[in-house]
Amino acid sequence: MRIILAANDTTFIYNLRREILKGLIAEGHEVSVMCQVLQFKDELEQMGCGVIDIETARQGKNPFKDIVLFRKYHQTLKRHKPDVMLGNNIKPNVYAGLACQMLKIKYIPNITGLGTPVENPGPLQALTTRLYKMGVAGASCIFFQNSENQRFFEAHKMMPKHAKIRLLPGSGVDLESHPAFPYPEGETVHFQFTSRILKEKGIDLYLAAAKRIHAEYPNTVFHICGGCDDPAYEEILKQAQEAGDVVYHGQQKDMIPFLKQASCIVHPSYYPEGMSNVLLEGAASARPIIATDRAGCRETVEDGVTGFLIPIQDEEALVHALERFMQMTPEQRKAMGLAGRAKMEREFDRKIVVKAYLEEIQALEGKDE
């Protein structure tokens, strides 16, 4: 079969979907990706995957630009004539999904999160949910990454009548690329925040907590990795680093060195996550987790066993969780990290996700015979 995987960008696809692509190619399918080209174009092509460059403004809300994006998807899909499209992220799911319906192309969207406009009540939610409903209306199967997103679709009558529904463990985690690294030794405690730098990802909470904890525990270092989606944060992070509160490393292509040095992964996000890959990769690497008690985060943590869950947008709770962590012995921290690794092995192995995709492609092949 000729298969196109659509997503926001090549970085997302290479980091989170390359095992699916490899599995499809190994099965003899002709596979391409349709997205904005950032990093990893050469690596994708070396895998035997075609790369179709389409610029995607992930957070843009300009309707005229969205119309242009829809037309690009329609033209590209019409030209390449895939048998199946695999959708990811909001705009590809909506606009490429609509194009698939018009062109009679089978497609399988993966709901990687609802996004702020969908989750927050108001006129924008009404418009966005309507668009999403239209985008997935002709899907043969829909993958959800958490049950709360699935319930949202059901409550807002966004679910197609005849589509098969499957719940995945997020994107899963590559347990070989993220082994249980030895727990760091020494007196210095390294906290790691990794994310696109957005208010909803909890960066303000992290900065405030870092300032307070570092003043009380001088042996702590608060690291930040990620690009600034909001340019205003570039100056904020610069000032926080000059004050000695954090160390900002910018966007990183390889997170393994940061995972190896980390004592704990901190993710106080209140963004509408599908499933946090930062937490999956951190736990797989045998690192304790401090995360928000919300869909897309709570599923990855057993509170008090593999890490700590905190309420949404609660600075005091985050500070308290960090203090609890500081009061633990190195042996307790290591044991917490190993418990997280065991949870990833039981529930979040990426092979589970790859198997689900291959099953659905095989089911579509059977229908065509």
N, C-alpha and C positions, 0 to 999 in steps of 0.2 A: 504494500500500500504506500501511497505518497502521503506523508504526514507533515504538517506544519505545527510547530509549537510557538504560540504567541505569548509575549510577556513584555514588561516595560523595557528591559535592557539585557545585554549580554552578561553583565555581572551577576544579575539574579539567576539567569539560566545556568551559567556555568557552575556557580556555587551550590545551587539548590535543585537543578534538574538534569545535571549531566549524566547521572546514573540511569535515569529514564531514557535519555537519548541513546546512551550506549546499549541499553537493553533492546530498544526498538531497532537500532542498526544491526545488532547481533541477530535479530529475528528476520533480517532481510528487507526491512522497510527502507524506503527512501525518505530521509528526514532533513528538514530545514527548520531554522528558527526565524521568526519575524519580530523584530524589536529594534530599539535604538542600540547602536554599536558603541559600547564604552570599552571595557577591558575584555580580554579573553577571546577576541575574534579568532586569532590564530589557533588557539587551543581547540576551539570548537570545530574549525575547519580541519584540523589534523585528526579529529575524531571521525571525520567523514560526514560532517554535518554542513549543509548549506546555510549561509547567513544572509538574510534579507534586511537591510538597514531601513528602519522607519522611525523617525524622531517622534518621541512620545513625551509630552509635558505631563508628568505624573500627577502633579498637584494643580495644574492649570484649570481654571474654571471659565475660560473664554469659549462661549458656544460656537463662535466662528472657527476657532482653531480645532474644536472637536469635530465640526462638520468636515473640515479638511482632513483630519485624521481618519474619520470614517471612510471618506472617499479613497484615501490611500490604501486602507485595508481592503476595500472592495476591489480596487484595481489590481492589487497584488494577488489576492485570492483568485480573482478571475483569470489572471495571467498564469498562475502556477497550478491551478486546478487540483488542489489536494483532495484526497479521499476523506481525510479527517483533519480537523484542527483541534489542538489541545490549548485551551485558554488559561491564562493566569493573570492576576492583577485586575484592577477594576476596569480601566479603559479598554484593554484588549478583550476582556470578557463581554463588555457592553457593546462596543462598536464593531469589533471583529466578529462578535457573536451575531449581531444584526446582519452583517455582510454575509455570513455563512447561511443564515436563513434565506436571504434573497437569492443566493447562488445555489441553494439546495446542497450545501456541504454539511456533512455530519460533524458535530463538534461536542467536545467534553470540557466544560469550564471547571476550574478549580477556584473555589472561593477562598482567596488568601487573606481575607479580612474585609470588613465592611467599609472602612474609611470613615473619617469624621463626618462628612456630609450625610452619610447614610444613617449613622447611629444617633446623631443628635436631632431631636424633634424640631420641626420648623418647615418652612416652604422648600428649602433646599433638600431636606430629607424626602419630602413628597415627590419632588422632581426626580431625584436620584434613584429612589426605589422604583419609580415607574420605568425609568430607563433600564435599570438592572433587570426588572421583570421582563421587559421586551428583549433584552440582550440574551437571556437564558431560555427564552420561551421554546426554542426549537432544539434544545440540548437533548442528546440521547442519554447522557448520564451527567450528574453533577457531583463533584467531590467537595465535601466540606472539611475544614480543618479543626473545627470545634463545634460542639452540639449547640452552643448558644447562637452562633450564626445561623445554624439550620433552623432553630426555633424562630429566629427573627424572620427568615424567609417565609416560614409557615404562617406566622402571626400576621404578616403583611401581605399574605396571598401572592407571593412572588414565585412560588414553586410551580413549575410546569406540571401538567396533569400526568403525562406519560413518561417523564424522565425517571431513570433509575437514580436513587440517592445512595451515596456511600460516604461514610465518615472515615477520614484518614487521620493518622497521628501527625498532623501538620505536614511539613515537607519531609519528616523523618530526619535522621542524622546519620552521616557516614561514620560508622564506628571505627573504620580502619584509618581514615584521615584524622579522626579525633579520638585517639586512644586515651587510656587513663594515664595521664602524665604524672610523674612523681610529684608529690606535694612539695612546694618550695620550703626550704629551711631558712633559718635566720630569724632575727628579731623584727625585721621590717614586714609590715602587712600591706599587701598590694590589693586595692579594690579596683575593679575593672568595670567601666561603663562603655558599652559599644552600641552605637545606634546612629541613624541619621539624627542630626542635631535639630530636634523639634521640641517645642514646649510640651506637646502631648506625649513625648517619649520620656518625660520626667527629668529633663536636664536641669531645670530650675531647682527641683527638689534635691537632686544629686549635688549641685553646687552648694546649696545652703547647708546640707548635711555634712559635706566634706569640710566646709569651713569650721563647723562646730566640732566635729570629731577630731580633725587634725590638731585643733587647739588643745584638746584634752589628751590626745594620744599622738605625740610628735613622731612616733615610729610608723605612722601610716602614710601611704602614698595613694592618691586618688587619680587614676588614669582615665582618660577619655579618648576614644577612637571613633571617628565618623566625620563625614562631611557636613557642612552647615547648609541645610536646605533653606534656612532663614538667615540671610547674610548678617542680620543684626547680632547674631550670636558670635560672630568672629571677634568682635571687639569685647564682648562680655567674657569670652573664654580667654582672650589675651590678658585682660585685667585679672581674672581669677588665677591665671598661671603666674603673673607677676607678683601677686599677693602670696604666692606659695601654697595656695589651697589645692590646686590640681596640676596635672601634667597633661597637656593636650597634644596628641600625636597626629591629628588630622585624619584624613581618609587613609586606610591601610589595605593593601591588596592581600597581605598574608597576616592572619590573626594568630597563627600558631605560637610565635614567640610571646605574645601578650597573654595567651591562655596558659602557657608554661609558667610564667612569672606570677600569675594572678593567685591570690589567696582566696578570693571570693568574687563572684560575678554579681553586680548590682544592676537591676533593671526595674526602676520604679515607674514603668510606663502606664499611661491611661489611654493610649492610642488603641483604636479598635483592631487588635491583632487577629490574624488567623491562628497562627501558633508561632511563638517567638523563637526564631532560629538561633538568636543569641543565647537563649537559655538552654536550648537543646544541645548546642555545641559546647557550652560551658559545663553542663552536667555530664555530657559524654566524656569530657576531659578530666572528670573527677574533681570538679570544683564546686564548693557549696554555692547556693543561690540565695539572693535576697530579691524578691519580686513582688509585684502587685497581685492582690487577690482579685483577679478579673479573668474573663475568658481569654484564652490565648497565652496566658502566663501561669495561672494556677494549676493547669493540667500537668505542668512539667515539674512541680514541686510537691513533696510530701512535707507539710509544715512541721518543723522541729526535727525532721529526720534527714532530709536532703538539703534543707535550707529553711528560710523564713518567709512567710507571706505577710504582706502589710496592706492596710486599706488604701484605696485610691486617693491620691493627692493629699497625703498625710505626712508632713515633714517630721512631726514628732515621732510617729510610728517608725519612720525610716531611721531616724537617729537612734531610737531604742533598739531596733534590730541590729544596727551596726555596733552599738555598745554591747549587746548580747554576744555578738560574734567576737568582739575583742576580749571578752571575759572567758571565752572558751580556751582550752588547752590546744596546742598543736595537734595532739593525737585525736581530740574530739573533732577538730576541723577536718582533718584527713579522713576520719571515719564518715563524716557527713558527706564529703565529696565522693567517696567510694560508694555510698548508698545511692547517690544520684546517678553514678555510672551504671549501677545495677538496674536502676529504674529505666534508663535509656535502653539498655540491652533487652529488657523485658517488653517494653511498650513502644519504643520510638525508632527502632532500626529502620533505616531508609529502604531496606530490601522489602519491607511490608508495602511501602508506597509504590515501588517499581512493580511489584507483583500485581497490585491492583490495576495499574495502568495497562500492563500487558494483558491482563484478563479482559479488560473492557475493549481493547483493540481487537483481541481475538473474537470477542462476541460480535463486534461489528463486521469482522471478516466473514463470520459464519452467516450473518444475515444477507451478505452480498452474494453468497454462493447459490 
